[in-house]
């Protein structure tokens, strides 16, 4: 917070501004690492991520999140396509965390001039969020990252221009998958050198109603 306050001071020198920017990036990295460790510990202790479902608008989650990440990554292009029926009963803060992990991963591993596309679609029973970038990842290796917390190696061919913005402990996909499973949903990945990589989150609109039926 102190670094963010100093960064707003237009009187500082270029050298000072660069130093503050490094502090902000390091703080963000440490914050994500701590969050991932806490979430991982919670999953290990409770065997699942606890959620508090309530009526939620998926479009609103994605709109706010994309705007926030676009401001944080001004050199990236984020596109968002929403659905006309985005309602469901979910834990909004958990889904925001899961989608943020997917979009941040796509930004990190996409190429410099390619956009990251976030799309919300729906049918009568489910809402799906997909995140696409132009990188290529082995579907088998990506599945390991989603299901095995010990998988740490990158599975997406990325250039190293974003290495300074890389953060976390490599648990982002695993935590996202755990959040989706806690909602009764599924995650899957499609990837090819020609089409790039798309990660899909499909969530039932109301898991409680599915259980009753």
Residue, then its C-alpha position, 0 to 999 in steps of 0.5 A: x500500500x505504501x508503494x502504491x501511494x508513492x507511485x502516485x507521486x508525479x514529482x519522483x524521478x524516473x529512477x525512483x519510479x522504477x524502484x517503486x514499480x519493482x517493489x509493487x511487482x515483488x509485493x504482488x508476487x509474494x502476495x500470490x505465493x502466500x495465497x497459493x500456499x494458504x489455499x493448498x494447505x486448506x485443500x490438504x486439511x479439508x480435502x476441498x476448498x470451502x465455498x459459500x454459494x449465493x446468487x451470482x452474475x458471471x458476466x459481472x465477475x468477468x467484467x470487473x476482473x478483466x478491467x482490473x487485469x487490463x489495468x495491471x497489464x497495460x501492454x496486454x490486450x484482453x477481450x471479453x464476450x459475455x452471455x445473455x443469461x449469466x446467472x447461477x448460485x456460486x461463490x463469487x469470490x472463489x470464482x473470481x480467484x479461479x478465473x483470475x488464475x486462468x487469465x493471468x496464466x494466459x497473459x503470462x504465456x501468450x505472445x506479445x502481440x496476441x490477445x487473451x480472449x475470455x468468453x462466457x457462454x451458457x445453456x439451460x443448466x450450465x455456464x461456461x467460462x473459456x480463456x484462450x491464448x495463442x500459446x501451445x501446451x500439451x493437454x496431458x501436461x496441463x492436466x497434470x498441473x490441474x490435478x497434481x500439485x507437485x507439477x511445477x514445470x511450465x507446459x506452455x511455450x512462452x517467450x521470456x519477455x514476461x519472466x519478470x511478471x511471472x509469479x506464484x508457485x505454479x499452483x494456479x491451475x490446480x487451485x482453479x480446478x479445485x474451486x471448479x470441482x467444489x461447485x460441481x463443475x469440470x475443467x478441460x483444456x484444448x490445445x494445438x500449435x495452430x489454434x493455441x490453448x483454451x481452458x474451459x470451466x463449466x459450472x452447473x447453475x445451482x449444484x444444490x438443485x442438481x443434488x435434489x434432482 
